[in-house]
Amino acid sequence: MHYHSTRGAGPATLDEALVNGIAGDGGLYLPEALPTFSVADFTGADTIPQVASTLLAPFFDGSSLRPDLDAILGETFHFPIPVTSLPATQGSASLLELFHGPTAAFKDVGAGFLAACLTRLEGDEASPLTILVATSGDTGGAVAAAFNDRPGMRVVVLFPDGRVSDRQAHQLTCWGDNVLSLRVRGAFDDCQALVKGAMADADLDTRFRFSSANSINIGRLLPQSTYYAQASLRHFADTGNKPGFVVPTGNLGNALACVMAREMGLPIGPIVLATNANRTISDYFETLQWLPKPSLQTLASAMDVGDPSNMERLRSLVGDAEILRERLGVLSVSDEQIRAAIRKDYDEFGFATCPHTATATHTWRKFSADLRSNHDWILVATAHPAKFETIVEPLIDDTVALPAELAEMLSRPSRCVEIAADPGALADAMSEYFAL
Ligand SMILES: *Cc1c(COP(=O)(O)O)cnc(C)c1O
């Protein structure tokens, strides 16, 4: 399988796409053609790794990683991804729980898969690869956890001082010796500028061999389509119905993976995107004008994206707004509606949802009675509510129990180095820490 850029450059191999992250012309990598499957192709495949082994095999055709695919999947899916049914007054609804990984959010899947691939492609104990990541919260933790203690790999995480919650800060700073956590005296944009500057510095790049693991890497997208595939196959086998999905959406990676699974022939019904108050996607579907905006801060902070970069992939794969809005639904959910949904979820389901997941439960409740009854719905739960306890607990007037994976992480010692938002300070901190 070859990969080309959304802006025309190509072709590249999977190995090149994984290592480069972004195409030479600034576009995003997509496979030249999506493979297609029928339900019968998955006969006998039950677990996510089993389904994924069939689904992802064509994408690894010609890759040096092909013989390792099953081992990579085994490393990625070392935690469960259950679908639990919800008490619904109309139709059937269930929750796809993507939050049982090491950092209790769905980004653990993509980060784990990419780490397993990059370690095999580039891990070199004599001259390690250094993953640089600027984070405002979830991404940095998932990347640090995924690359933690992997031989031949180092991680440098930069996060803005005082702008992440205590639990988020802990999950950015509690890893092994190959992870350097930097608390930057500045904002997220300063962290991002430092990362860009360091990567463009030829001398630093030679010493550290920089790479990135950001969410546009094809290696984060591919494994995400596998849980949609497995959940839909199981639901279809059990009921004969193709389930619809409601996906909390920010940069559009998780939702795009769902669209790809449906394009490949998996038994998936309607797909509805739930965004927060950042309306770039919903405005596009309404006005047919693609107008990226600065991002707004909301309660569902991991979805605060005003210029979702995966839209470029979605348009290249499916088409522009006229076509997209026929194939996908979208609803923008306000902070007030998120708060109300968290309370309702707690009352109706008996457990709390995180602010991101609440955009999906709100969206589902807003469906017409027909839409609710004519399809079985799977609502995607992207993070555990205990990660956002300062928002959730006052709303439900109760505490959220820590899941084992988060409790384990929070019990580890935490350490980080504080630096000024200055390129020299970053270079010094890395040189000192890694003794280079
Ligand atoms: C990243 C994230 C999202 C948004 O996912 P995209 O792939 O960027 O659309 C939603 N919820 C949580 C908890 C996240 O961390």
The ligand as a MOL file (V3000), in Angstrom:
LIG
                    3D

  0  0  0     0  0            999 V3000
M  V30 BEGIN CTAB
M  V30 COUNTS 15 15 0 0 0
M  V30 BEGIN ATOM
M  V30 1 C -8.4160 14.5620 21.9890 0
M  V30 2 C -9.7100 14.3450 22.6620 0
M  V30 3 C -10.9440 14.5020 21.9910 0
M  V30 4 C -11.0160 14.9670 20.5430 0
M  V30 5 O -10.5670 13.9950 19.6570 0
M  V30 6 P -10.1680 14.3710 18.1520 0
M  V30 7 O -9.6130 13.1400 17.5670 0
M  V30 8 O -9.1540 15.4850 18.2660 0
M  V30 9 O -11.3970 14.8480 17.4820 0
M  V30 10 C -12.1130 14.2150 22.6590 0
M  V30 11 N -12.0980 13.8280 23.9540 0
M  V30 12 C -10.9520 13.6720 24.6450 0
M  V30 13 C -11.0070 13.2580 26.0620 0
M  V30 14 C -9.7180 13.9150 24.0290 0
M  V30 15 O -8.5700 13.7790 24.7230 0
M  V30 END ATOM
M  V30 BEGIN BOND
M  V30 1 1 1 2
M  V30 2 1 2 3
M  V30 3 2 2 14
M  V30 4 1 3 4
M  V30 5 2 3 10
M  V30 6 1 4 5
M  V30 7 1 5 6
M  V30 8 2 6 7
M  V30 9 1 6 8
M  V30 10 1 6 9
M  V30 11 1 10 11
M  V30 12 2 11 12
M  V30 13 1 12 13
M  V30 14 1 12 14
M  V30 15 1 14 15
M  V30 END BOND
M  V30 END CTAB
M  END
